[in-house]
């Protein structure tokens, strides 16, 4: 069984009721633990209920995150 713990998260709203959540999480099992960064897209439906559309998990590696950040900026 896997237990997920959120270490830190930030929500970035866009559009009318959409958002991106960027979070640093830890997956804990009997065999050990693994930290990762998740990027999730969601939206708020009626009565501010949160619904999730998709998620991607990225390695918690500074060089990788820096390269990803620079690649995203180059897209602008």
VEXTI-628121 format. One record per residue: chain; x, y, z of N, C-alpha, C, O in turn. Coordinates in pm, 1 decimal. Each point is the difference from the previous one (the first is absolute). Example, Ala and Ser with C-alpha at 12.3 -4.5 7.8 and 13.67 -1.06 7.14 Angstrom:
BEGIN
<site><c>A</c><n_X>1319.0</n_X><n_Y>-569.0</n_Y><n_Z>780.0</n_Z><ca_X>-89.0</ca_X><ca_Y>119.0</ca_Y><ca_Z>0.0</ca_Z><c_X>90.0</c_X><c_Y>120.0</c_Y><c_Z>0.0</c_Z><o_X>103.6</o_X><o_Y>-1.9</o_Y><o_Z>66.5</o_Z></site>
<site><c>A</c><n_X>-138.6</n_X><n_Y>106.9</n_Y><n_Z>-138.5</n_Z><ca_X>82.0</ca_X><ca_Y>119.0</ca_Y><ca_Z>6.0</ca_Z><c_X>-77.0</c_X><c_Y>109.0</c_Y><c_Z>73.0</c_Z><o_X>50.9</o_X><o_Y>110.8</o_Y><o_Z>16.9</o_Z></site>
***
This chain:
BEGIN
<site><c>A</c><n_X>84.0</n_X><n_Y>-118.0</n_Y><n_Z>0.0</n_Z><ca_X>-84.0</ca_X><ca_Y>118.0</ca_Y><ca_Z>0.0</ca_Z><c_X>88.8</c_X><c_Y>124.7</c_Y><c_Z>0.0</c_Z><o_X>103.3</o_X><o_Y>4.0</o_Y><o_Z>66.7</o_Z></site>
<site><c>A</c><n_X>-144.7</n_X><n_Y>96.0</n_Y><n_Z>-141.4</n_Z><ca_X>75.6</ca_X><ca_Y>124.2</ca_Y><ca_Z>-10.2</ca_Z><c_X>-76.2</c_X><c_Y>111.4</c_Y><c_Z>70.7</c_Z><o_X>-120.7</o_X><o_Y>15.5</o_Y><o_Z>-18.2</o_Z></site>
<site><c>A</c><n_X>192.3</n_X><n_Y>61.3</n_Y><n_Z>98.6</n_Z><ca_X>-57.2</ca_X><ca_Y>117.0</ca_Y><ca_Z>65.9</ca_Z><c_X>69.3</c_X><c_Y>122.3</c_Y><c_Z>-59.4</c_Z><o_X>122.8</o_X><o_Y>7.6</o_Y><o_Z>-1.7</o_Z></site>
<site><c>A</c><n_X>-201.9</n_X><n_Y>87.9</n_Y><n_Z>-46.8</n_Z><ca_X>54.9</ca_X><ca_Y>121.5</ca_Y><ca_Z>-58.9</ca_Z><c_X>-10.4</c_X><c_Y>114.1</c_Y><c_Z>100.2</c_Z><o_X>-104.8</o_X><o_Y>21.5</o_Y><o_Z>60.9</o_Z></site>
<site><c>A</c><n_X>214.8</n_X><n_Y>51.2</n_Y><n_Z>-44.6</n_Z><ca_X>2.8</ca_X><ca_Y>115.8</ca_Y><ca_Z>88.4</ca_Z><c_X>39.7</c_X><c_Y>122.2</c_Y><c_Z>-81.7</c_Z><o_X>98.2</o_X><o_Y>-3.6</o_Y><o_Z>-74.1</o_Z></site>
<site><c>A</c><n_X>-174.3</n_X><n_Y>111.5</n_Y><n_Z>87.6</n_Z><ca_X>32.6</ca_X><ca_Y>124.9</ca_Y><ca_Z>-67.7</ca_Z><c_X>91.8</c_X><c_Y>81.1</c_Y><c_Z>90.0</c_Z><o_X>-34.5</o_X><o_Y>31.2</o_Y><o_Z>113.9</o_Z></site>
<site><c>A</c><n_X>151.3</n_X><n_Y>2.3</n_Y><n_Z>-166.2</n_Z><ca_X>97.8</ca_X><ca_Y>77.6</ca_Y><ca_Z>75.7</ca_Z><c_X>-25.2</c_X><c_Y>149.3</c_Y><c_Z>-18.4</c_Z><o_X>5.3</o_X><o_Y>77.9</o_Y><o_Z>95.1</o_Z></site>
<site><c>A</c><n_X>-33.0</n_X><n_Y>-39.9</n_Y><n_Z>-220.2</n_Z><ca_X>-23.3</ca_X><ca_Y>140.6</ca_Y><ca_Z>-32.3</ca_Z><c_X>-81.1</c_X><c_Y>4.0</c_Y><c_Z>-128.2</c_Z><o_X>20.5</o_X><o_Y>-83.0</o_Y><o_Z>-88.6</o_Z></site>
<site><c>A</c><n_X>-112.8</n_X><n_Y>178.8</n_Y><n_Z>76.9</n_Z><ca_X>-76.4</ca_X><ca_Y>12.2</ca_Y><ca_Z>-124.3</ca_Z><c_X>-37.0</c_X><c_Y>144.9</c_Y><c_Z>-26.8</c_Z><o_X>-7.5</o_X><o_Y>83.0</o_Y><o_Z>90.6</o_Z></site>
<site><c>A</c><n_X>-15.5</n_X><n_Y>-55.7</n_Y><n_Z>-219.1</n_Z><ca_X>-41.3</ca_X><ca_Y>133.5</ca_Y><ca_Z>-42.4</ca_Z><c_X>-100.5</c_X><c_Y>-16.2</c_Y><c_Z>-112.8</c_Z><o_X>16.7</o_X><o_Y>-83.8</o_Y><o_Z>-88.6</o_Z></site>
<site><c>A</c><n_X>-120.9</n_X><n_Y>165.0</n_Y><n_Z>93.4</n_Z><ca_X>-104.9</ca_X><ca_Y>-4.8</ca_Y><ca_Z>-101.0</ca_Z><c_X>9.5</c_X><c_Y>124.1</c_Y><c_Z>-88.2</c_Z><o_X>6.8</o_X><o_Y>112.2</o_Y><o_Z>50.0</o_Z></site>
<site><c>A</c><n_X>-6.3</n_X><n_Y>-133.3</n_Y><n_Z>-182.4</n_Z><ca_X>7.9</ca_X><ca_Y>109.4</ca_Y><ca_Z>-95.7</ca_Z><c_X>-129.9</c_X><c_Y>4.8</c_Y><c_Z>-80.4</c_Z><o_X>-19.3</o_X><o_Y>-81.7</o_Y><o_Z>-90.0</o_Z></site>
<site><c>A</c><n_X>-70.6</n_X><n_Y>176.6</n_Y><n_Z>121.1</n_Z><ca_X>-127.0</ca_X><ca_Y>7.3</ca_Y><ca_Z>-72.1</ca_Z><c_X>18.7</c_X><c_Y>56.6</c_Y><c_Z>-140.9</c_Z><o_X>87.9</o_X><o_Y>82.9</o_Y><o_Z>-23.5</o_Z></site>
<site><c>A</c><n_X>-171.4</n_X><n_Y>-128.8</n_Y><n_Z>-69.5</n_Z><ca_X>-5.2</ca_X><ca_Y>58.9</ca_Y><ca_Z>-133.6</ca_Z><c_X>-139.2</c_X><c_Y>-23.1</c_Y><c_Z>-56.4</c_Z><o_X>-70.2</o_X><o_Y>-92.8</o_Y><o_Z>40.2</o_Z></site>
<site><c>A</c><n_X>31.1</n_X><n_Y>178.8</n_Y><n_Z>-134.3</n_Z><ca_X>-133.8</ca_X><ca_Y>-11.6</ca_Y><ca_Z>-57.3</ca_Z><c_X>-106.6</c_X><c_Y>27.0</c_Y><c_Z>104.8</c_Z><o_X>26.4</o_X><o_Y>61.0</o_Y><o_Z>103.6</o_Z></site>
<site><c>A</c><n_X>-146.8</n_X><n_Y>-107.2</n_Y><n_Z>-132.5</n_Z><ca_X>-112.8</ca_X><ca_Y>27.4</ca_Y><ca_Z>89.3</ca_Z><c_X>5.1</c_X><c_Y>-81.4</c_Y><c_Z>129.2</c_Z><o_X>-15.0</o_X><o_Y>56.3</o_Y><o_Z>108.4</o_Z></site>
<site><c>A</c><n_X>35.7</n_X><n_Y>-186.8</n_Y><n_Z>-118.1</n_Z><ca_X>-0.5</ca_X><ca_Y>-82.6</ca_Y><ca_Z>121.1</ca_Z><c_X>104.8</c_X><c_Y>-112.0</c_Y><c_Z>-5.1</c_Z><o_X>-13.8</o_X><o_Y>-101.4</o_Y><o_Z>68.3</o_Z></site>
<site><c>A</c><n_X>118.0</n_X><n_Y>120.2</n_Y><n_Z>-149.3</n_Z><ca_X>107.0</ca_X><ca_Y>-99.1</ca_Y><ca_Z>-14.3</ca_Z><c_X>119.9</c_X><c_Y>35.8</c_Y><c_Z>87.3</c_Z><o_X>18.2</o_X><o_Y>115.2</o_Y><o_Z>39.3</o_Z></site>
<site><c>A</c><n_X>63.2</n_X><n_Y>-216.5</n_Y><n_Z>-9.9</n_Z><ca_X>122.2</ca_X><ca_Y>26.4</ca_Y><ca_Z>74.8</ca_Z><c_X>102.3</c_X><c_Y>-110.0</c_Y><c_Z>-26.5</c_Z><o_X>-34.4</o_X><o_Y>-110.5</o_Y><o_Z>-42.0</o_Z></site>
<site><c>A</c><n_X>159.2</n_X><n_Y>142.9</n_Y><n_Z>67.3</n_Z><ca_X>109.8</ca_X><ca_Y>-96.2</ca_Y><ca_Z>-0.2</ca_Z><c_X>51.3</c_X><c_Y>-5.6</c_Y><c_Z>143.8</c_Z><o_X>23.6</o_X><o_Y>103.6</o_Y><o_Z>62.2</o_Z></site>
<site><c>A</c><n_X>-6.6</n_X><n_Y>-223.7</n_Y><n_Z>-10.4</n_Z><ca_X>59.5</ca_X><ca_Y>-16.1</ca_Y><ca_Z>132.7</ca_Z><c_X>139.7</c_X><c_Y>-58.8</c_Y><c_Z>-18.9</c_Z><o_X>17.1</o_X><o_Y>-103.6</o_Y><o_Z>-64.1</o_Z></site>
<site><c>A</c><n_X>81.5</n_X><n_Y>171.4</n_Y><n_Z>120.8</n_Z><ca_X>137.1</ca_X><ca_Y>-50.7</ca_Y><ca_Z>1.3</ca_Z><c_X>29.2</c_X><c_Y>-39.3</c_Y><c_Z>144.3</c_Z><o_X>-15.8</o_X><o_Y>80.6</o_Y><o_Z>91.7</o_Z></site>
<site><c>A</c><n_X>58.2</n_X><n_Y>-204.4</n_Y><n_Z>-72.5</n_Z><ca_X>19.7</ca_X><ca_Y>-48.6</ca_Y><ca_Z>136.7</ca_Z><c_X>123.8</c_X><c_Y>-88.1</c_Y><c_Z>10.1</c_Z><o_X>33.9</o_X><o_Y>-73.6</o_Y><o_Z>-92.7</o_Z></site>
<site><c>A</c><n_X>31.5</n_X><n_Y>82.9</n_Y><n_Z>205.7</n_Z><ca_X>107.1</ca_X><ca_Y>-93.7</ca_Y><ca_Z>34.1</ca_Z><c_X>-62.9</c_X><c_Y>-102.4</c_Y><c_Z>92.5</c_Z><o_X>-56.0</o_X><o_Y>34.9</o_Y><o_Z>104.0</o_Z></site>
<site><c>A</c><n_X>65.5</n_X><n_Y>-161.9</n_Y><n_Z>-142.5</n_Z><ca_X>-65.5</ca_X><ca_Y>-105.3</ca_Y><ca_Z>75.6</ca_Z><c_X>97.7</c_X><c_Y>-111.4</c_Y><c_Z>32.5</c_Z><o_X>108.7</o_X><o_Y>-9.5</o_Y><o_Z>-57.0</o_Z></site>
<site><c>A</c><n_X>-150.6</n_X><n_Y>-74.0</n_Y><n_Z>149.8</n_Z><ca_X>80.1</ca_X><ca_Y>-115.4</ca_Y><ca_Z>40.8</ca_Z><c_X>-90.7</c_X><c_Y>-121.9</c_Y><c_Z>-2.5</c_Z><o_X>-108.6</o_X><o_Y>0.8</o_Y><o_Z>57.9</o_Z></site>
<site><c>A</c><n_X>154.4</n_X><n_Y>-105.8</n_Y><n_Z>-125.7</n_Z><ca_X>-70.3</ca_X><ca_Y>-128.2</ca_Y><ca_Z>0.4</ca_Z><c_X>71.3</c_X><c_Y>-89.3</c_Y><c_Z>101.2</c_Z><o_X>120.4</o_X><o_Y>-23.1</o_Y><o_Z>-10.7</o_Z></site>
<site><c>A</c><n_X>-194.4</n_X><n_Y>-26.2</n_Y><n_Z>107.6</n_Z><ca_X>57.7</ca_X><ca_Y>-81.2</ca_Y><ca_Z>107.2</ca_Z><c_X>-59.2</c_X><c_Y>-140.6</c_Y><c_Z>-7.3</c_Z><o_X>-121.8</o_X><o_Y>-17.5</o_Y><o_Z>-0.9</o_Z></site>
<site><c>A</c><n_X>210.9</n_X><n_Y>-83.0</n_Y><n_Z>-4.5</n_Z><ca_X>-41.6</ca_X><ca_Y>-140.3</ca_Y><ca_Z>1.4</ca_Z><c_X>79.8</c_X><c_Y>-72.6</c_Y><c_Z>107.8</c_Z><o_X>86.1</o_X><o_Y>58.7</o_Y><o_Z>65.5</o_Z></site>
<site><c>A</c><n_X>-115.4</n_X><n_Y>-184.5</n_Y><n_Z>-48.7</n_Z><ca_X>76.2</ca_X><ca_Y>-81.9</ca_Y><ca_Z>95.4</ca_Z><c_X>145.4</c_X><c_Y>-15.3</c_Y><c_Z>-45.1</c_Z><o_X>88.5</o_X><o_Y>-23.6</o_Y><o_Z>82.2</o_Z></site>
<site><c>A</c><n_X>-63.9</n_X><n_Y>37.3</n_Y><n_Z>-213.7</n_Z><ca_X>134.9</ca_X><ca_Y>-15.8</ca_Y><ca_Z>-55.1</ca_Z><c_X>82.2</c_X><c_Y>128.3</c_Y><c_Z>2.7</c_Z><o_X>119.9</o_X><o_Y>-4.1</o_Y><o_Z>-27.6</o_Z></site>
<site><c>A</c><n_X>-180.5</n_X><n_Y>116.8</n_Y><n_Z>59.7</n_Z><ca_X>72.6</ca_X><ca_Y>126.7</ca_Y><ca_Z>1.7</ca_Z><c_X>-87.7</c_X><c_Y>114.2</c_Y><c_Z>-46.4</c_Z><o_X>-122.8</o_X><o_Y>-9.4</o_Y><o_Z>1.0</o_Z></site>
<site><c>A</c><n_X>187.8</n_X><n_Y>118.4</n_Y><n_Z>-42.1</n_Z><ca_X>-74.7</ca_X><ca_Y>117.9</ca_Y><ca_Z>-43.3</ca_Z><c_X>67.6</c_X><c_Y>63.2</c_Y><c_Z>-120.8</c_Z><o_X>118.8</o_X><o_Y>-20.4</o_Y><o_Z>-25.3</o_Z></site>
<site><c>A</c><n_X>-198.0</n_X><n_Y>97.7</n_Y><n_Z>-48.5</n_Z><ca_X>47.9</ca_X><ca_Y>65.5</ca_Y><ca_Z>-119.6</ca_Z><c_X>-64.8</c_X><c_Y>137.8</c_Y><c_Z>-10.4</c_Z><o_X>-122.4</o_X><o_Y>11.7</o_Y><o_Z>6.3</o_Z></site>
<site><c>A</c><n_X>203.3</n_X><n_Y>92.0</n_Y><n_Z>-22.2</n_Z><ca_X>-53.2</ca_X><ca_Y>134.6</ca_Y><ca_Z>-19.4</ca_Z><c_X>-9.1</c_X><c_Y>28.7</c_Y><c_Z>-148.5</c_Z><o_X>83.3</o_X><o_Y>-44.6</o_Y><o_Z>-79.0</o_Z></site>
<site><c>A</c><n_X>-187.2</n_X><n_Y>120.8</n_Y><n_Z>42.0</n_Z><ca_X>-20.4</ca_X><ca_Y>38.3</ca_Y><ca_Z>-138.7</ca_Z><c_X>-78.4</c_X><c_Y>129.9</c_Y><c_Z>-5.2</c_Z><o_X>-55.1</o_X><o_Y>45.0</o_Y><o_Z>100.5</o_Z></site>
<site><c>A</c><n_X>50.8</n_X><n_Y>14.7</n_Y><n_Z>-218.8</n_Z><ca_X>-77.9</ca_X><ca_Y>120.4</ca_Y><ca_Z>-23.3</ca_Z><c_X>-117.4</c_X><c_Y>-38.7</c_Y><c_Z>-87.7</c_Z><o_X>17.5</o_X><o_Y>-65.4</o_Y><o_Z>-102.8</o_Z></site>
<site><c>A</c><n_X>-136.0</n_X><n_Y>105.2</n_Y><n_Z>142.8</n_Z><ca_X>-117.4</ca_X><ca_Y>-27.9</ca_Y><ca_Z>-82.7</ca_Z><c_X>-55.1</c_X><c_Y>131.0</c_Y><c_Z>-54.2</c_Z><o_X>-3.8</o_X><o_Y>101.9</o_Y><o_Z>69.0</o_Z></site>
<site><c>A</c><n_X>-38.7</n_X><n_Y>-107.8</n_Y><n_Z>-194.4</n_Z><ca_X>-67.9</ca_X><ca_Y>112.7</ca_Y><ca_Z>-64.0</ca_Z><c_X>-136.2</c_X><c_Y>-52.6</c_Y><c_Z>-41.0</c_Z><o_X>-10.4</o_X><o_Y>-90.9</o_Y><o_Z>-82.4</o_Z></site>
<site><c>A</c><n_X>-94.6</n_X><n_Y>148.9</n_Y><n_Z>140.7</n_Z><ca_X>-135.9</ca_X><ca_Y>-47.7</ca_Y><ca_Z>-22.6</ca_Z><c_X>-87.5</c_X><c_Y>111.7</c_Y><c_Z>-53.7</c_Z><o_X>8.0</o_X><o_Y>114.4</o_Y><o_Z>44.6</o_Z></site>
<site><c>A</c><n_X>-92.1</n_X><n_Y>-149.9</n_Y><n_Z>-141.6</n_Z><ca_X>-95.3</ca_X><ca_Y>96.7</ca_Y><ca_Z>-52.2</ca_Z><c_X>-137.2</c_X><c_Y>-34.6</c_Y><c_Z>56.5</c_Z><o_X>-40.2</o_X><o_Y>-116.3</o_Y><o_Z>3.7</o_Z></site>
<site><c>A</c><n_X>-29.8</n_X><n_Y>219.3</n_Y><n_Z>39.7</n_Z><ca_X>-132.1</ca_X><ca_Y>-21.7</ca_Y><ca_Z>55.9</ca_Z><c_X>-91.1</c_X><c_Y>117.2</c_Y><c_Z>-27.6</c_Z><o_X>39.0</o_X><o_Y>98.7</o_Y><o_Z>-62.4</o_Z></site>
<site><c>A</c><n_X>-160.7</n_X><n_Y>-111.9</n_Y><n_Z>109.9</n_Z><ca_X>-96.8</ca_X><ca_Y>108.7</ca_Y><ca_Z>-11.5</ca_Z><c_X>-94.4</c_X><c_Y>-6.1</c_Y><c_Z>118.5</c_Z><o_X>-13.2</o_X><o_Y>-102.6</o_Y><o_Z>66.8</o_Z></site>
<site><c>A</c><n_X>-51.8</n_X><n_Y>214.7</n_Y><n_Z>-42.9</n_Z><ca_X>-97.0</ca_X><ca_Y>7.5</ca_Y><ca_Z>107.7</ca_Z><c_X>-138.3</c_X><c_Y>-0.3</c_Y><c_Z>-62.5</c_Z><o_X>-33.8</o_X><o_Y>87.7</o_Y><o_Z>-79.5</o_Z></site>
<site><c>A</c><n_X>-45.9</n_X><n_Y>-187.6</n_Y><n_Z>116.6</n_Z><ca_X>-135.9</ca_X><ca_Y>-10.0</ca_Y><ca_Z>-51.2</ca_Z><c_X>-93.2</c_X><c_Y>74.0</c_Y><c_Z>94.6</c_Z><o_X>45.6</o_X><o_Y>69.4</o_Y><o_Z>90.8</o_Z></site>
<site><c>A</c><n_X>-172.8</n_X><n_Y>-83.8</n_Y><n_Z>-111.4</n_Z><ca_X>-97.5</ca_X><ca_Y>66.4</ca_Y><ca_Z>87.1</ca_Z><c_X>29.6</c_X><c_Y>-22.9</c_Y><c_Z>147.3</c_Z><o_X>49.3</o_X><o_Y>-106.2</o_Y><o_Z>38.1</o_Z></site>
<site><c>A</c><n_X>-78.7</n_X><n_Y>203.7</n_Y><n_Z>43.1</n_Z><ca_X>24.4</ca_X><ca_Y>-4.5</ca_Y><ca_Z>144.7</ca_Z><c_X>147.5</c_X><c_Y>-17.9</c_Y><c_Z>32.6</c_Z><o_X>34.0</o_X><o_Y>-54.3</o_Y><o_Z>105.1</o_Z></site>
<site><c>A</c><n_X>54.4</n_X><n_Y>99.5</n_Y><n_Z>-194.5</n_Z><ca_X>145.7</ca_X><ca_Y>-4.9</ca_Y><ca_Z>17.2</ca_Z><c_X>53.5</c_X><c_Y>-140.6</c_Y><c_Z>27.3</c_Z><o_X>99.5</o_X><o_Y>-15.2</o_Y><o_Z>70.9</o_Z></site>
<site><c>A</c><n_X>-163.6</n_X><n_Y>-86.9</n_Y><n_Z>-125.5</n_Z><ca_X>53.6</ca_X><ca_Y>-135.8</ca_Y><ca_Z>9.5</ca_Z><c_X>117.2</c_X><c_Y>-12.6</c_Y><c_Z>-95.4</c_Z><o_X>-9.6</o_X><o_Y>40.1</o_Y><o_Z>-116.0</o_Z></site>
<site><c>A</c><n_X>119.4</n_X><n_Y>-94.9</n_Y><n_Z>163.4</n_Z><ca_X>120.4</ca_X><ca_Y>-15.2</ca_Y><ca_Z>-81.8</ca_Z><c_X>-7.8</c_X><c_Y>-131.6</c_Y><c_Z>-76.2</c_Z><o_X>-28.2</o_X><o_Y>-105.3</o_Y><o_Z>57.1</o_Z></site>
<site><c>A</c><n_X>53.6</n_X><n_Y>113.9</n_Y><n_Z>-186.8</n_Z><ca_X>5.3</ca_X><ca_Y>-117.4</ca_Y><ca_Z>-87.1</ca_Z><c_X>136.4</c_X><c_Y>-1.8</c_Y><c_Z>-67.0</c_Z><o_X>52.9</o_X><o_Y>105.0</o_Y><o_Z>-36.2</o_Z></site>
<site><c>A</c><n_X>3.7</n_X><n_Y>-222.7</n_Y><n_Z>19.6</n_Z><ca_X>131.4</ca_X><ca_Y>-14.1</ca_Y><ca_Z>-61.1</ca_Z><c_X>-13.8</c_X><c_Y>-55.1</c_Y><c_Z>-140.7</c_Z><o_X>-80.4</o_X><o_Y>-89.9</o_Y><o_Z>-24.5</o_Z></site>
<site><c>A</c><n_X>159.5</n_X><n_Y>144.2</n_Y><n_Z>-69.0</n_Z><ca_X>-0.9</ca_X><ca_Y>-47.9</ca_Y><ca_Z>-138.5</ca_Z><c_X>119.2</c_X><c_Y>-90.0</c_Y><c_Z>-28.2</c_Z><o_X>-16.5</o_X><o_Y>-108.3</o_Y><o_Z>-56.1</o_Z></site>
<site><c>A</c><n_X>136.5</n_X><n_Y>151.3</n_Y><n_Z>94.1</n_Z><ca_X>119.9</ca_X><ca_Y>-79.3</ca_Y><ca_Z>-28.8</ca_Z><c_X>114.0</c_X><c_Y>40.2</c_Y><c_Z>91.8</c_Z><o_X>-0.2</o_X><o_Y>108.2</o_Y><o_Z>58.8</o_Z></site>
<site><c>A</c><n_X>98.0</n_X><n_Y>-198.1</n_Y><n_Z>-47.9</n_Z><ca_X>116.8</ca_X><ca_Y>23.4</ca_Y><ca_Z>84.8</ca_Z><c_X>123.2</c_X><c_Y>-60.0</c_Y><c_Z>-66.1</c_Z><o_X>-7.6</o_X><o_Y>-102.1</o_Y><o_Z>-68.3</o_Z></site>
<site><c>A</c><n_X>120.1</n_X><n_Y>167.0</n_Y><n_Z>89.8</n_Z><ca_X>128.1</ca_X><ca_Y>-54.1</ca_Y><ca_Z>-42.7</ca_Z><c_X>94.3</c_X><c_Y>6.4</c_Y><c_Z>119.9</c_Z><o_X>-0.4</o_X><o_Y>97.2</o_Y><o_Z>75.5</o_Z></site>
<site><c>A</c><n_X>80.2</n_X><n_Y>-200.5</n_Y><n_Z>-59.2</n_Z><ca_X>98.6</ca_X><ca_Y>-4.5</ca_Y><ca_Z>109.1</ca_Z><c_X>139.1</c_X><c_Y>19.0</c_Y><c_Z>-59.9</c_Z><o_X>34.6</o_X><o_Y>-62.6</o_Y><o_Z>-100.1</o_Z></site>
<site><c>A</c><n_X>43.5</n_X><n_Y>148.6</n_Y><n_Z>161.8</n_Z><ca_X>134.8</ca_X><ca_Y>32.4</ca_Y><ca_Z>-46.4</ca_Z><c_X>101.4</c_X><c_Y>-32.9</c_Y><c_Z>109.1</c_Z><o_X>-32.7</o_X><o_Y>3.3</o_Y><o_Z>118.6</o_Z></site>
<site><c>A</c><n_X>154.5</n_X><n_Y>-34.7</n_Y><n_Z>-158.3</n_Z><ca_X>102.2</ca_X><ca_Y>-28.1</ca_Y><ca_Z>101.2</ca_Z><c_X>35.1</c_X><c_Y>126.0</c_Y><c_Z>79.4</c_Z><o_X>-4.6</o_X><o_Y>111.1</o_Y><o_Z>-52.8</o_Z></site>
<site><c>A</c><n_X>38.9</n_X><n_Y>-129.5</n_Y><n_Z>177.1</n_Z><ca_X>43.6</ca_X><ca_Y>109.9</ca_Y><ca_Z>87.1</ca_Z><c_X>150.0</c_X><c_Y>18.4</c_Y><c_Z>-20.0</c_Z><o_X>80.0</o_X><o_Y>-30.7</o_Y><o_Z>88.4</o_Z></site>
<site><c>A</c><n_X>-43.6</n_X><n_Y>80.8</n_Y><n_Z>-204.8</n_Z><ca_X>139.7</ca_X><ca_Y>17.2</ca_Y><ca_Z>-36.6</ca_Z><c_X>18.8</c_X><c_Y>144.2</c_Y><c_Z>-46.6</c_Z><o_X>-64.6</o_X><o_Y>43.7</o_Y><o_Z>-95.2</o_Z></site>
<site><c>A</c><n_X>153.0</n_X><n_Y>29.7</n_Y><n_Z>162.2</n_Z><ca_X>15.9</ca_X><ca_Y>143.1</ca_Y><ca_Z>-27.4</ca_Z><c_X>37.0</c_X><c_Y>26.7</c_Y><c_Z>-145.6</c_Z><o_X>-57.3</o_X><o_Y>89.4</o_Y><o_Z>-62.3</o_Z></site>
<site><c>A</c><n_X>151.4</n_X><n_Y>-164.6</n_Y><n_Z>7.4</n_Z><ca_X>41.0</ca_X><ca_Y>21.3</ca_Y><ca_Z>-138.9</ca_Z><c_X>-116.1</c_X><c_Y>-23.3</c_Y><c_Z>-96.7</c_Z><o_X>-17.8</o_X><o_Y>75.4</o_Y><o_Z>-95.6</o_Z></site>
<site><c>A</c><n_X>-60.6</n_X><n_Y>-179.7</n_Y><n_Z>120.8</n_Z><ca_X>-114.4</ca_X><ca_Y>-28.6</ca_Y><ca_Z>-85.7</ca_Z><c_X>-101.7</c_X><c_Y>112.9</c_Y><c_Z>5.8</c_Z><o_X>-48.7</o_X><o_Y>44.6</o_Y><o_Z>-103.9</o_Z></site>
<site><c>A</c><n_X>16.1</n_X><n_Y>2.0</n_Y><n_Z>223.3</n_Z><ca_X>-98.8</ca_X><ca_Y>106.2</ca_Y><ca_Z>17.6</ca_Z><c_X>49.3</c_X><c_Y>129.4</c_Y><c_Z>-64.1</c_Z><o_X>-79.3</o_X><o_Y>71.9</o_Y><o_Z>-60.9</o_Z></site>
<site><c>A</c><n_X>207.9</n_X><n_Y>-40.6</n_Y><n_Z>73.2</n_Z><ca_X>54.9</ca_X><ca_Y>119.8</ca_Y><ca_Z>-64.1</ca_Z><c_X>-11.4</c_X><c_Y>-9.3</c_Y><c_Z>-152.4</c_Z><o_X>-35.9</o_X><o_Y>98.2</o_Y><o_Z>-65.0</o_Z></site>
<site><c>A</c><n_X>65.7</n_X><n_Y>-214.0</n_Y><n_Z>8.0</n_Z><ca_X>-11.2</ca_X><ca_Y>-19.1</ca_Y><ca_Z>-144.6</ca_Z><c_X>-144.9</c_X><c_Y>10.7</c_Y><c_Z>-44.6</c_Z><o_X>-29.0</o_X><o_Y>62.1</o_Y><o_Z>-102.2</o_Z></site>
<site><c>A</c><n_X>-62.1</n_X><n_Y>-122.1</n_Y><n_Z>177.9</n_Z><ca_X>-141.9</ca_X><ca_Y>8.5</ca_Y><ca_Z>-31.0</ca_Z><c_X>-46.3</c_X><c_Y>145.6</c_Y><c_Z>3.7</c_Z><o_X>-70.9</o_X><o_Y>45.1</o_Y><o_Z>-89.9</o_Z></site>
<site><c>A</c><n_X>111.1</n_X><n_Y>28.3</n_Y><n_Z>194.2</n_Z><ca_X>-38.0</ca_X><ca_Y>140.5</ca_Y><ca_Z>12.4</ca_Z><c_X>50.0</c_X><c_Y>82.5</c_Y><c_Z>-117.3</c_Z><o_X>-75.1</o_X><o_Y>80.8</o_Y><o_Z>-54.7</o_Z></site>
<site><c>A</c><n_X>199.8</n_X><n_Y>-99.3</n_Y><n_Z>15.1</n_Z><ca_X>55.1</ca_X><ca_Y>77.5</ca_Y><ca_Z>-111.0</ca_Z><c_X>-68.8</c_X><c_Y>-39.3</c_Y><c_Z>-130.8</c_Z><o_X>-24.1</o_X><o_Y>86.3</o_Y><o_Z>-84.4</o_Z></site>
<site><c>A</c><n_X>-7.7</n_X><n_Y>-213.9</n_Y><n_Z>66.0</n_Z><ca_X>-70.6</ca_X><ca_Y>-43.3</ca_Y><ca_Z>-120.9</ca_Z><c_X>-139.9</c_X><c_Y>61.7</c_Y><c_Z>-7.2</c_Z><o_X>-44.6</o_X><o_Y>40.4</o_Y><o_Z>-107.4</o_Z></site>
<site><c>A</c><n_X>-23.6</n_X><n_Y>-33.3</n_Y><n_Z>220.4</n_Z><ca_X>-132.5</ca_X><ca_Y>64.0</ca_Y><ca_Z>2.2</ca_Z><c_X>10.8</c_X><c_Y>147.6</c_Y><c_Z>-36.1</c_Z><o_X>-81.8</o_X><o_Y>50.6</o_Y><o_Z>-76.9</o_Z></site>
<site><c>A</c><n_X>180.3</n_X><n_Y>18.8</n_Y><n_Z>130.6</n_Z><ca_X>17.1</ca_X><ca_Y>141.5</ca_Y><ca_Z>-30.9</ca_Z><c_X>33.3</c_X><c_Y>22.7</c_Y><c_Z>-146.6</c_Z><o_X>-40.0</o_X><o_Y>101.2</o_Y><o_Z>-57.5</o_Z></site>
<site><c>A</c><n_X>112.4</n_X><n_Y>-193.6</n_Y><n_Z>-3.5</n_Z><ca_X>33.3</ca_X><ca_Y>10.7</ca_Y><ca_Z>-141.2</ca_Z><c_X>-123.9</c_X><c_Y>-14.2</c_Y><c_Z>-89.5</c_Z><o_X>1.6</o_X><o_Y>43.4</o_Y><o_Z>-115.2</o_Z></site>
<site><c>A</c><n_X>-107.1</n_X><n_Y>-103.1</n_Y><n_Z>167.2</n_Z><ca_X>-122.6</ca_X><ca_Y>-17.4</ca_Y><ca_Z>-77.1</ca_Z><c_X>-76.9</c_X><c_Y>130.6</c_Y><c_Z>-17.1</c_Z><o_X>-86.5</o_X><o_Y>9.6</o_Y><o_Z>-87.0</o_Z></site>
<site><c>A</c><n_X>116.6</n_X><n_Y>90.1</n_Y><n_Z>168.4</n_Z><ca_X>-72.0</ca_X><ca_Y>129.4</ca_Y><ca_Z>-6.1</ca_Z><c_X>47.2</c_X><c_Y>85.4</c_Y><c_Z>-115.2</c_Z><o_X>-49.9</o_X><o_Y>110.9</o_Y><o_Z>-19.1</o_Z></site>
***
